[in-house]
Amino acid sequence: MLARLLLLCGLLMAAAPALALTIYKSTDANGVVSYSDRPTKGSKVFTLRDRMDERLERQVYYVVMKKDGVDTVYVRNDLYAPVEIELGFSGLKNVSGAPGRPIRRVIPLRTSVRLAQLTATKAGRPIAYTPRLRFSLGDPSGIATGYRYPLPWRGGPFRISQGANGQYSHYGPKNRYAMDIAMPEGTPIIAARAGVVVKVENSQTGRGSNPSGNFVRVLHSDGTMGVYLHLKKGSVSVREGQRVEVGSALALSGNTGNSSGPHLHFVVQRNTGMGLVSIPYQFKQPVGALPNFALGKQ
C-alpha cells in the first residue's frame, strides 16, 4: 500500500497544477491497484476536483408573495448559520421597483428577509421577471481569531498523508490548507473546537454522489467553520443545530467520497465574500510524520 501511494503521489507531483487533476486507476488480476497519467486497457478515470457540494438550495431560497398587484420577494435562510446572498433580477418586462444592481446581504440563521417589492409599470398588464440567487455560507465581516486545534480524533498516533498546498487535492481555494490524516475506518472523530453543527451528510457509501463523502460542518464563534470529511456511512452522531464542545463525539472516520484511502480530511474555512476559502491552522501537538507525499518529504 505504501509503495502504491508513493507511486501515485509521484505521478501527481509531476503533473502541472490545474483546477482538475485526472489520472487513471486500474486493478490487475491479483487485486493490485495502480495509477498512471496514461490510460491502459481496463483503466478508469480517477478525477479529483476542488468541490465541496453541500446542496443548500432547499435551505437557502427565495419566496415571492403576491398581494394586491405587488410581488414581494423574500430570501429565506433555514440554516443554523448566517449566509451571504446576492439577489438580482433578469428578463424584466413591465416591472417597476427592481433594483438596478444585485442586492448583496447577510441573512441571519433561520430567518426570512424582505429584499424587493415589484409592481407593474403599466397597471393592468402582466409583469415578468426571473430572480437569480447566489449564496455562500458564513458572514464575511467576521474576523478569524488565533486558535490551536486539539487533534480531532481519539486513538493513534496517526500520520499526515497530505498537507497544505498538496497537488493531489489540496490546491484549490476551499481546500488549500486542509490536512489529510491516514487512519483506520471506524476511528472516533471528535470536535476540535466548540460551535454549532451547520450541516451533516450521513448516507453516502463509497464514492457516492458527493466528493466530500459524509461530513460534519461546525460553525465557530468567530465565524470560521471546521469541516470533517470522508466519514463512515451512518456514523454521524450529531444533528444540524446542535451545540458541540471540544471533544464532543461527531462520527467515525471512513473512506467515502473522493477519498484515495481511509483517512480524515480536516479543513477550516471562512467566507471572504461570496465564497468559502480554507485558512491556515495549527494543531496543538505534533502529528506523527509519515512522508508528506504531496510535498515530497521523506
C-alpha positions in Angstrom: 0.0 0.0 0.0 2.8 2.5 0.9 4.6 1.8 -2.4 1.4 2.4 -4.4 0.7 5.6 -2.5 4.3 6.8 -3.2 3.9 6.0 -6.9 0.6 7.8 -7.1 1.9 10.9 -5.4 5.0 10.9 -7.5 2.8 11.0 -10.6 0.7 13.8 -9.1 3.7 15.9 -8.3 5.0 15.6 -11.8 1.7 16.9 -13.2 1.3 20.6 -13.7 -1.1 22.2 -11.2 -4.6 22.6 -12.5 -8.2 23.1 -11.4 -8.8 19.4 -12.0 -6.3 16.6 -11.9 -7.1 13.5 -13.9 -5.3 10.2 -13.5 -6.2 6.6 -14.4 -6.8 3.8 -11.9 -6.5 0.2 -12.8 -6.7 -3.1 -10.9 -4.8 -6.3 -12.0 -5.9 -9.9 -11.7 -4.3 -10.1 -8.2 -6.3 -7.1 -7.0 -3.3 -4.7 -7.0 -4.3 -1.1 -7.7 -2.1 1.2 -9.7 -2.3 4.7 -11.0 -1.0 6.3 -14.2 -1.2 9.6 -16.1 -1.9 7.5 -19.2 -4.9 5.2 -19.9 -4.4 1.5 -20.1 -6.8 -1.3 -21.0 -9.5 -1.6 -18.4 -8.4 1.5 -16.5 -10.9 4.1 -15.3 -10.6 7.8 -15.0 -9.9 8.9 -11.4 -10.6 12.7 -11.1 -10.4 14.9 -8.0 -11.8 18.4 -8.1 -11.8 21.2 -5.6 -15.5 20.8 -4.8 -17.5 20.5 -1.6 -21.1 20.2 -2.7 -23.4 20.7 0.3 -26.6 21.2 -1.7 -28.1 24.1 0.2 -30.7 25.0 -2.4 -33.5 23.6 -0.2 -32.3 25.6 2.8 -31.5 29.0 1.2 -34.1 30.1 -1.3 -36.3 33.0 -2.4 -40.1 33.2 -1.9 -42.4 35.5 -3.8 -45.6 36.7 -2.1 -48.3 38.1 -4.4 -50.9 40.5 -3.0 -52.9 43.5 -4.4 -50.7 43.7 -7.5 -47.4 43.7 -5.6 -44.8 40.9 -5.7 -42.8 40.9 -2.5 -39.6 38.9 -2.7 -38.1 37.4 0.4 -35.0 35.3 0.9 -35.3 32.5 3.5 -32.3 31.0 5.3 -33.2 27.8 7.1 -29.6 27.0 8.1 -28.1 27.3 11.6 -25.5 29.8 10.3 -25.7 33.2 8.5 -25.4 33.2 4.7 -24.3 35.9 2.4 -26.6 36.2 -0.6 -26.7 38.1 -3.8 -30.2 38.5 -5.4 -30.7 40.0 -8.9 -33.4 40.1 -11.4 -33.3 39.5 -15.2 -35.8 39.3 -18.0 -37.7 42.3 -16.7 -40.9 43.1 -18.5 -43.3 45.8 -17.3 -41.6 45.8 -13.9 -41.1 48.7 -11.5 -39.2 48.5 -8.3 -36.5 46.0 -9.3 -33.0 47.0 -8.1 -30.6 48.3 -10.8 -27.9 46.0 -9.5 -27.9 42.8 -7.5 -28.7 43.1 -3.8 -25.9 41.8 -1.5 -26.9 41.0 2.1 -26.1 38.7 5.0 -29.2 36.8 6.1 -29.1 35.6 9.7 -29.7 32.0 10.6 -33.3 30.7 10.5 -34.6 34.0 9.1 -36.6 35.4 6.2 -35.7 38.9 4.9 -37.8 41.0 2.5 -35.5 42.3 -0.2 -37.7 43.7 -3.0 -41.2 44.8 -3.9 -42.1 44.7 -7.6 -45.1 46.3 -9.3 -46.3 46.8 -12.8 -45.0 49.8 -14.7 -48.3 49.9 -16.6 -51.2 48.9 -14.4 -53.4 46.1 -15.6 -50.7 44.4 -17.7 -48.8 41.3 -16.5 -45.2 41.6 -15.2 -42.4 39.2 -15.9 -39.0 38.7 -14.3 -36.6 36.0 -13.2 -35.0 36.1 -9.8 -31.3 35.0 -9.7 -30.0 34.0 -6.2 -26.4 33.2 -5.3 -25.3 32.5 -1.7 -22.3 31.4 0.4 -22.2 30.1 3.9 -21.0 32.5 6.6 -20.7 36.2 7.3 -17.7 37.8 5.6 -17.4 40.5 8.2 -16.2 38.0 10.8 -12.5 38.1 11.9 -10.8 34.8 12.5 -9.1 34.6 15.9 -6.0 32.7 16.7 -6.8 29.1 17.8 -4.7 26.0 18.0 -6.8 22.9 17.4 -6.6 19.8 19.5 -6.4 16.6 17.5 -9.9 15.9 16.1 -9.8 12.1 16.8 -9.3 9.6 19.5 -6.6 6.9 19.2 -3.4 6.8 17.1 -0.8 8.0 16.8 -1.8 8.7 13.2 0.1 10.4 10.4 -0.4 13.2 7.8 -0.8 11.7 4.4 -1.3 15.0 2.6 -0.7 18.5 4.0 -1.4 22.1 2.9 -0.9 23.0 -0.8 -0.8 19.4 -1.8 -1.1 18.9 -5.6 -3.1 15.8 -5.1 -6.3 17.5 -3.9 -5.3 20.5 -1.7 -4.7 23.1 -4.3 -8.0 24.9 -4.7 -9.4 27.8 -2.6 -11.7 25.6 -0.5 -9.0 23.0 0.5 -5.6 24.7 0.1 -4.8 24.4 3.9 -6.6 21.2 4.6 -4.8 18.2 6.2 -5.4 14.5 5.5 -4.7 12.2 8.4 -4.5 8.5 7.4 -6.3 6.3 9.9 -8.3 3.1 10.0 -12.1 3.3 9.2 -14.1 3.5 12.4 -11.7 5.8 14.3 -13.7 8.1 16.6 -13.8 11.7 15.3 -14.4 14.4 17.8 -14.9 18.2 17.7 -11.7 20.1 17.8 -13.4 23.4 18.6 -16.8 24.3 20.2 -19.6 25.5 17.9 -22.9 24.8 16.3 -23.4 22.0 13.7 -24.5 23.6 10.5 -24.6 20.7 8.0 -24.2 17.0 8.0 -24.2 14.2 5.4 -24.5 10.6 6.7 -25.9 8.4 3.9 -23.1 8.0 1.3 -21.4 4.7 0.6 -18.1 4.6 -1.2 -17.5 7.3 -3.8 -21.2 8.2 -3.6 -22.5 11.4 -5.3 -20.7 14.0 -3.2 -16.9 14.5 -3.4 -16.8 15.3 0.3 -18.4 11.9 1.2 -20.1 12.0 4.6 -19.2 15.1 6.6 -19.9 17.4 9.6 -19.6 21.2 9.3 -19.3 23.2 12.6 -19.6 26.9 12.9 -17.3 28.5 15.4 -17.8 31.7 17.4 -15.5 33.8 15.2 -17.4 32.8 12.0 -14.9 30.2 10.8 -16.1 26.7 10.2 -14.4 23.3 10.8 -15.3 20.6 8.3 -14.7 16.9 9.0 -14.9 14.8 5.7 -15.0 11.3 4.3 -16.8 9.9 7.4 -18.2 6.4 7.7 -21.8 5.9 6.5 -24.4 6.0 9.3 -21.8 7.0 11.9 -22.6 10.8 12.3 -24.0 11.2 15.8 -24.8 14.9 15.8 -27.7 16.9 14.2 -27.9 20.2 12.5 -28.4 23.0 15.1 -26.7 21.0 17.9 -24.2 22.7 20.1 -20.9 20.8 20.4 -17.9 21.3 22.7 -14.3 20.4 22.3 -14.1 16.6 22.5 -17.8 16.0 21.6 -18.3 12.8 19.5 -19.1 13.7 15.9 -18.8 10.5 13.9 -16.4 7.7 12.8 -13.7 8.0 10.2 -14.4 6.4 6.8 -13.4 6.3 3.2 -16.4 7.9 1.4 -16.5 10.5 -1.4 -13.3 11.4 -3.4 -11.1 9.5 -1.0 -8.0 7.7 -2.1 -8.0 5.6 1.1 -9.2 5.6 4.7 -8.5 9.0 6.3 -9.9 12.1 7.9 -9.8 15.3 5.8 -10.0 18.3 8.2 -10.2 21.8 6.9 -11.0 25.2 8.4 -12.9 27.7 6.2 -14.4 31.2 6.2 -16.4 33.3 3.9 -14.3 36.0 2.4 -17.0 37.5 0.2 -19.5 35.2 -1.7 -17.2 32.3 -1.4 -15.6 29.9 1.2 -11.9 29.6 1.4 -9.7 27.5 3.6 -7.5 29.2 6.1 -4.2 28.1 7.7 -4.5 26.5 11.1 -2.2 24.5 13.5 -2.8 21.5 15.8 -1.8 21.8 19.4 0.5 18.9 19.3 2.6 17.3 16.6 1.1 14.6 14.3 3.2 11.5 13.6 5.1 12.1 10.4 4.9 9.7 7.5 6.3 11.2 4.3 4.0 14.0 3.2 3.5 12.6 -0.3 2.1 15.9 -1.7 5.3 17.8 -0.8 7.7 15.0 -1.3 9.1 15.0 2.2 10.8 11.8 3.4 
